[in-house]
């Protein structure tokens, strides 16, 4: 299966269990892999036959503007649901990296969801 990958997109969302942690946006890195057959797009060199990664990127940058999440697990699931609904990949994998544990480079959640699930 063919893939489009957006790796380590820097976003600023309100995420955290304590209210104080959600009080201001914090830096996260989001990676997304979207699968679909891109043979028609490659043959025709036609953007309308693929997933527009620029549109996905712009959507992700705005996705956290008007809400907050307690868990990055929920955030990742919401991102997957949005991408499946709006961009129609066969599957989507999402990774959210959060930088809150001083002794670790990051903590992360990864999940994969199929279309129609």
mmCIF file of the C-alpha atoms, coordinates in Angstrom:
data_MODEL
# 
_entry.id   MODEL 
# 
loop_
_atom_site.group_PDB 
_atom_site.id 
_atom_site.type_symbol 
_atom_site.label_atom_id 
_atom_site.label_alt_id 
_atom_site.label_comp_id 
_atom_site.label_asym_id 
_atom_site.label_entity_id 
_atom_site.label_seq_id 
_atom_site.pdbx_PDB_ins_code 
_atom_site.Cartn_x 
_atom_site.Cartn_y 
_atom_site.Cartn_z 
_atom_site.occupancy 
_atom_site.B_iso_or_equiv 
_atom_site.pdbx_formal_charge 
_atom_site.auth_seq_id 
_atom_site.auth_comp_id 
_atom_site.auth_asym_id 
_atom_site.auth_atom_id 
_atom_site.pdbx_PDB_model_num 
ATOM 1   C CA . UNK A 1 1   ? 0.000   0.000  0.000   1.00 0.00 ? 1   UNK A CA 1 
ATOM 2   C CA . UNK A 1 2   ? 1.200   3.500  -0.796  1.00 0.00 ? 2   UNK A CA 1 
ATOM 3   C CA . UNK A 1 3   ? 1.793   6.038  1.989   1.00 0.00 ? 3   UNK A CA 1 
ATOM 4   C CA . UNK A 1 4   ? 1.932   9.768  2.505   1.00 0.00 ? 4   UNK A CA 1 
ATOM 5   C CA . UNK A 1 5   ? 3.885   10.697 5.620   1.00 0.00 ? 5   UNK A CA 1 
ATOM 6   C CA . UNK A 1 6   ? 3.910   13.961 7.551   1.00 0.00 ? 6   UNK A CA 1 
ATOM 7   C CA . UNK A 1 7   ? 6.681   13.695 10.131  1.00 0.00 ? 7   UNK A CA 1 
ATOM 8   C CA . UNK A 1 8   ? 7.057   15.687 13.358  1.00 0.00 ? 8   UNK A CA 1 
ATOM 9   C CA . UNK A 1 9   ? 4.758   18.586 12.518  1.00 0.00 ? 9   UNK A CA 1 
ATOM 10  C CA . UNK A 1 10  ? 5.169   21.161 15.299  1.00 0.00 ? 10  UNK A CA 1 
ATOM 11  C CA . UNK A 1 11  ? 1.843   22.283 16.760  1.00 0.00 ? 11  UNK A CA 1 
ATOM 12  C CA . UNK A 1 12  ? 0.777   24.058 19.931  1.00 0.00 ? 12  UNK A CA 1 
ATOM 13  C CA . UNK A 1 13  ? -2.294  22.500 21.590  1.00 0.00 ? 13  UNK A CA 1 
ATOM 14  C CA . UNK A 1 14  ? -3.746  22.536 25.102  1.00 0.00 ? 14  UNK A CA 1 
ATOM 15  C CA . UNK A 1 15  ? -3.158  19.035 26.491  1.00 0.00 ? 15  UNK A CA 1 
ATOM 16  C CA . UNK A 1 16  ? -2.805  17.691 30.021  1.00 0.00 ? 16  UNK A CA 1 
ATOM 17  C CA . UNK A 1 17  ? -4.670  16.176 32.930  1.00 0.00 ? 17  UNK A CA 1 
ATOM 18  C CA . UNK A 1 18  ? -4.173  19.054 35.406  1.00 0.00 ? 18  UNK A CA 1 
ATOM 19  C CA . UNK A 1 19  ? -6.051  22.259 34.573  1.00 0.00 ? 19  UNK A CA 1 
ATOM 20  C CA . UNK A 1 20  ? -2.797  24.200 34.948  1.00 0.00 ? 20  UNK A CA 1 
ATOM 21  C CA . UNK A 1 21  ? -1.171  22.125 32.211  1.00 0.00 ? 21  UNK A CA 1 
ATOM 22  C CA . UNK A 1 22  ? -4.049  22.908 29.844  1.00 0.00 ? 22  UNK A CA 1 
ATOM 23  C CA . UNK A 1 23  ? -3.963  26.617 30.725  1.00 0.00 ? 23  UNK A CA 1 
ATOM 24  C CA . UNK A 1 24  ? -1.709  27.436 27.790  1.00 0.00 ? 24  UNK A CA 1 
ATOM 25  C CA . UNK A 1 25  ? -0.817  25.675 24.546  1.00 0.00 ? 25  UNK A CA 1 
ATOM 26  C CA . UNK A 1 26  ? 2.240   23.456 24.671  1.00 0.00 ? 26  UNK A CA 1 
ATOM 27  C CA . UNK A 1 27  ? 4.535   22.210 21.951  1.00 0.00 ? 27  UNK A CA 1 
ATOM 28  C CA . UNK A 1 28  ? 3.722   18.802 20.486  1.00 0.00 ? 28  UNK A CA 1 
ATOM 29  C CA . UNK A 1 29  ? 5.053   16.960 17.453  1.00 0.00 ? 29  UNK A CA 1 
ATOM 30  C CA . UNK A 1 30  ? 2.498   15.131 15.337  1.00 0.00 ? 30  UNK A CA 1 
ATOM 31  C CA . UNK A 1 31  ? 3.330   12.527 12.719  1.00 0.00 ? 31  UNK A CA 1 
ATOM 32  C CA . UNK A 1 32  ? 0.745   11.072 10.367  1.00 0.00 ? 32  UNK A CA 1 
ATOM 33  C CA . UNK A 1 33  ? 0.904   8.205  7.855   1.00 0.00 ? 33  UNK A CA 1 
ATOM 34  C CA . UNK A 1 34  ? -1.989  7.886  5.414   1.00 0.00 ? 34  UNK A CA 1 
ATOM 35  C CA . UNK A 1 35  ? -2.307  4.861  3.136   1.00 0.00 ? 35  UNK A CA 1 
ATOM 36  C CA . UNK A 1 36  ? -4.171  4.584  -0.134  1.00 0.00 ? 36  UNK A CA 1 
ATOM 37  C CA . UNK A 1 37  ? -3.465  3.421  -3.686  1.00 0.00 ? 37  UNK A CA 1 
ATOM 38  C CA . UNK A 1 38  ? -1.784  6.400  -5.347  1.00 0.00 ? 38  UNK A CA 1 
ATOM 39  C CA . UNK A 1 39  ? -1.186  4.706  -8.736  1.00 0.00 ? 39  UNK A CA 1 
ATOM 40  C CA . UNK A 1 40  ? -3.754  6.894  -10.527 1.00 0.00 ? 40  UNK A CA 1 
ATOM 41  C CA . UNK A 1 41  ? -2.227  10.052 -9.056  1.00 0.00 ? 41  UNK A CA 1 
ATOM 42  C CA . UNK A 1 42  ? 1.264   8.968  -10.083 1.00 0.00 ? 42  UNK A CA 1 
ATOM 43  C CA . UNK A 1 43  ? 0.163   8.059  -13.611 1.00 0.00 ? 43  UNK A CA 1 
ATOM 44  C CA . UNK A 1 44  ? -1.832  11.243 -14.193 1.00 0.00 ? 44  UNK A CA 1 
ATOM 45  C CA . UNK A 1 45  ? 0.407   13.530 -12.105 1.00 0.00 ? 45  UNK A CA 1 
ATOM 46  C CA . UNK A 1 46  ? -2.886  14.825 -10.687 1.00 0.00 ? 46  UNK A CA 1 
ATOM 47  C CA . UNK A 1 47  ? -3.307  16.220 -7.161  1.00 0.00 ? 47  UNK A CA 1 
ATOM 48  C CA . UNK A 1 48  ? -7.047  15.451 -7.160  1.00 0.00 ? 48  UNK A CA 1 
ATOM 49  C CA . UNK A 1 49  ? -6.260  11.714 -7.275  1.00 0.00 ? 49  UNK A CA 1 
ATOM 50  C CA . UNK A 1 50  ? -4.201  11.709 -4.090  1.00 0.00 ? 50  UNK A CA 1 
ATOM 51  C CA . UNK A 1 51  ? -4.322  13.074 -0.537  1.00 0.00 ? 51  UNK A CA 1 
ATOM 52  C CA . UNK A 1 52  ? -3.264  16.718 -0.444  1.00 0.00 ? 52  UNK A CA 1 
ATOM 53  C CA . UNK A 1 53  ? -0.651  16.675 2.325   1.00 0.00 ? 53  UNK A CA 1 
ATOM 54  C CA . UNK A 1 54  ? -0.559  20.480 2.376   1.00 0.00 ? 54  UNK A CA 1 
ATOM 55  C CA . UNK A 1 55  ? -4.291  20.540 3.181   1.00 0.00 ? 55  UNK A CA 1 
ATOM 56  C CA . UNK A 1 56  ? -3.785  17.909 5.904   1.00 0.00 ? 56  UNK A CA 1 
ATOM 57  C CA . UNK A 1 57  ? -0.922  19.946 7.369   1.00 0.00 ? 57  UNK A CA 1 
ATOM 58  C CA . UNK A 1 58  ? -2.960  23.169 7.404   1.00 0.00 ? 58  UNK A CA 1 
ATOM 59  C CA . UNK A 1 59  ? -5.867  21.318 9.043   1.00 0.00 ? 59  UNK A CA 1 
ATOM 60  C CA . UNK A 1 60  ? -3.600  19.900 11.751  1.00 0.00 ? 60  UNK A CA 1 
ATOM 61  C CA . UNK A 1 61  ? -2.125  23.326 12.494  1.00 0.00 ? 61  UNK A CA 1 
ATOM 62  C CA . UNK A 1 62  ? -5.641  24.687 13.164  1.00 0.00 ? 62  UNK A CA 1 
ATOM 63  C CA . UNK A 1 63  ? -7.094  21.546 14.771  1.00 0.00 ? 63  UNK A CA 1 
ATOM 64  C CA . UNK A 1 64  ? -6.179  22.482 18.352  1.00 0.00 ? 64  UNK A CA 1 
ATOM 65  C CA . UNK A 1 65  ? -7.164  26.149 18.241  1.00 0.00 ? 65  UNK A CA 1 
ATOM 66  C CA . UNK A 1 66  ? -10.588 25.858 19.852  1.00 0.00 ? 66  UNK A CA 1 
ATOM 67  C CA . UNK A 1 67  ? -10.420 22.898 22.215  1.00 0.00 ? 67  UNK A CA 1 
ATOM 68  C CA . UNK A 1 68  ? -8.296  21.015 24.716  1.00 0.00 ? 68  UNK A CA 1 
ATOM 69  C CA . UNK A 1 69  ? -7.620  17.408 25.652  1.00 0.00 ? 69  UNK A CA 1 
ATOM 70  C CA . UNK A 1 70  ? -6.662  15.721 28.908  1.00 0.00 ? 70  UNK A CA 1 
ATOM 71  C CA . UNK A 1 71  ? -4.962  12.744 27.250  1.00 0.00 ? 71  UNK A CA 1 
ATOM 72  C CA . UNK A 1 72  ? -2.738  12.516 24.188  1.00 0.00 ? 72  UNK A CA 1 
ATOM 73  C CA . UNK A 1 73  ? -4.474  9.175  23.561  1.00 0.00 ? 73  UNK A CA 1 
ATOM 74  C CA . UNK A 1 74  ? -7.741  11.038 22.987  1.00 0.00 ? 74  UNK A CA 1 
ATOM 75  C CA . UNK A 1 75  ? -6.006  13.709 20.914  1.00 0.00 ? 75  UNK A CA 1 
ATOM 76  C CA . UNK A 1 76  ? -4.444  11.078 18.634  1.00 0.00 ? 76  UNK A CA 1 
ATOM 77  C CA . UNK A 1 77  ? -7.807  9.319  18.233  1.00 0.00 ? 77  UNK A CA 1 
ATOM 78  C CA . UNK A 1 78  ? -9.528  12.624 17.387  1.00 0.00 ? 78  UNK A CA 1 
ATOM 79  C CA . UNK A 1 79  ? -6.855  13.438 14.791  1.00 0.00 ? 79  UNK A CA 1 
ATOM 80  C CA . UNK A 1 80  ? -7.261  9.997  13.211  1.00 0.00 ? 80  UNK A CA 1 
ATOM 81  C CA . UNK A 1 81  ? -11.053 10.391 13.110  1.00 0.00 ? 81  UNK A CA 1 
ATOM 82  C CA . UNK A 1 82  ? -10.782 13.840 11.489  1.00 0.00 ? 82  UNK A CA 1 
ATOM 83  C CA . UNK A 1 83  ? -8.315  12.665 8.832   1.00 0.00 ? 83  UNK A CA 1 
ATOM 84  C CA . UNK A 1 84  ? -10.423 9.615  7.977   1.00 0.00 ? 84  UNK A CA 1 
ATOM 85  C CA . UNK A 1 85  ? -13.557 11.759 7.661   1.00 0.00 ? 85  UNK A CA 1 
ATOM 86  C CA . UNK A 1 86  ? -12.041 14.660 5.730   1.00 0.00 ? 86  UNK A CA 1 
ATOM 87  C CA . UNK A 1 87  ? -9.277  13.118 3.598   1.00 0.00 ? 87  UNK A CA 1 
ATOM 88  C CA . UNK A 1 88  ? -10.440 9.515  3.028   1.00 0.00 ? 88  UNK A CA 1 
ATOM 89  C CA . UNK A 1 89  ? -7.274  7.433  3.383   1.00 0.00 ? 89  UNK A CA 1 
ATOM 90  C CA . UNK A 1 90  ? -7.641  3.648  3.651   1.00 0.00 ? 90  UNK A CA 1 
ATOM 91  C CA . UNK A 1 91  ? -5.809  3.783  6.988   1.00 0.00 ? 91  UNK A CA 1 
ATOM 92  C CA . UNK A 1 92  ? -4.269  6.490  9.097   1.00 0.00 ? 92  UNK A CA 1 
ATOM 93  C CA . UNK A 1 93  ? -1.553  6.183  11.719  1.00 0.00 ? 93  UNK A CA 1 
ATOM 94  C CA . UNK A 1 94  ? -0.996  9.023  14.169  1.00 0.00 ? 94  UNK A CA 1 
ATOM 95  C CA . UNK A 1 95  ? 1.839   9.649  16.598  1.00 0.00 ? 95  UNK A CA 1 
ATOM 96  C CA . UNK A 1 96  ? 1.698   12.468 19.149  1.00 0.00 ? 96  UNK A CA 1 
ATOM 97  C CA . UNK A 1 97  ? 4.893   13.393 21.014  1.00 0.00 ? 97  UNK A CA 1 
ATOM 98  C CA . UNK A 1 98  ? 4.711   15.427 24.217  1.00 0.00 ? 98  UNK A CA 1 
ATOM 99  C CA . UNK A 1 99  ? 7.653   16.920 26.104  1.00 0.00 ? 99  UNK A CA 1 
ATOM 100 C CA . UNK A 1 100 ? 6.708   16.776 29.791  1.00 0.00 ? 100 UNK A CA 1 
ATOM 101 C CA . UNK A 1 101 ? 9.019   14.233 31.405  1.00 0.00 ? 101 UNK A CA 1 
ATOM 102 C CA . UNK A 1 102 ? 12.368  15.939 32.044  1.00 0.00 ? 102 UNK A CA 1 
ATOM 103 C CA . UNK A 1 103 ? 14.266  12.639 32.118  1.00 0.00 ? 103 UNK A CA 1 
ATOM 104 C CA . UNK A 1 104 ? 12.933  11.541 28.705  1.00 0.00 ? 104 UNK A CA 1 
ATOM 105 C CA . UNK A 1 105 ? 13.255  13.086 25.246  1.00 0.00 ? 105 UNK A CA 1 
ATOM 106 C CA . UNK A 1 106 ? 9.490   12.744 24.911  1.00 0.00 ? 106 UNK A CA 1 
ATOM 107 C CA . UNK A 1 107 ? 6.475   10.582 25.668  1.00 0.00 ? 107 UNK A CA 1 
ATOM 108 C CA . UNK A 1 108 ? 4.330   9.476  22.761  1.00 0.00 ? 108 UNK A CA 1 
ATOM 109 C CA . UNK A 1 109 ? 1.172   7.708  21.709  1.00 0.00 ? 109 UNK A CA 1 
ATOM 110 C CA . UNK A 1 110 ? 0.878   5.877  18.387  1.00 0.00 ? 110 UNK A CA 1 
ATOM 111 C CA . UNK A 1 111 ? -2.311  4.465  16.929  1.00 0.00 ? 111 UNK A CA 1 
ATOM 112 C CA . UNK A 1 112 ? -3.623  3.189  13.600  1.00 0.00 ? 112 UNK A CA 1 
ATOM 113 C CA . UNK A 1 113 ? -7.223  3.315  12.432  1.00 0.00 ? 113 UNK A CA 1 
ATOM 114 C CA . UNK A 1 114 ? -8.781  1.878  9.265   1.00 0.00 ? 114 UNK A CA 1 
ATOM 115 C CA . UNK A 1 115 ? -11.442 3.652  7.228   1.00 0.00 ? 115 UNK A CA 1 
ATOM 116 C CA . UNK A 1 116 ? -14.986 2.606  8.068   1.00 0.00 ? 116 UNK A CA 1 
ATOM 117 C CA . UNK A 1 117 ? -14.151 1.533  11.612  1.00 0.00 ? 117 UNK A CA 1 
# 
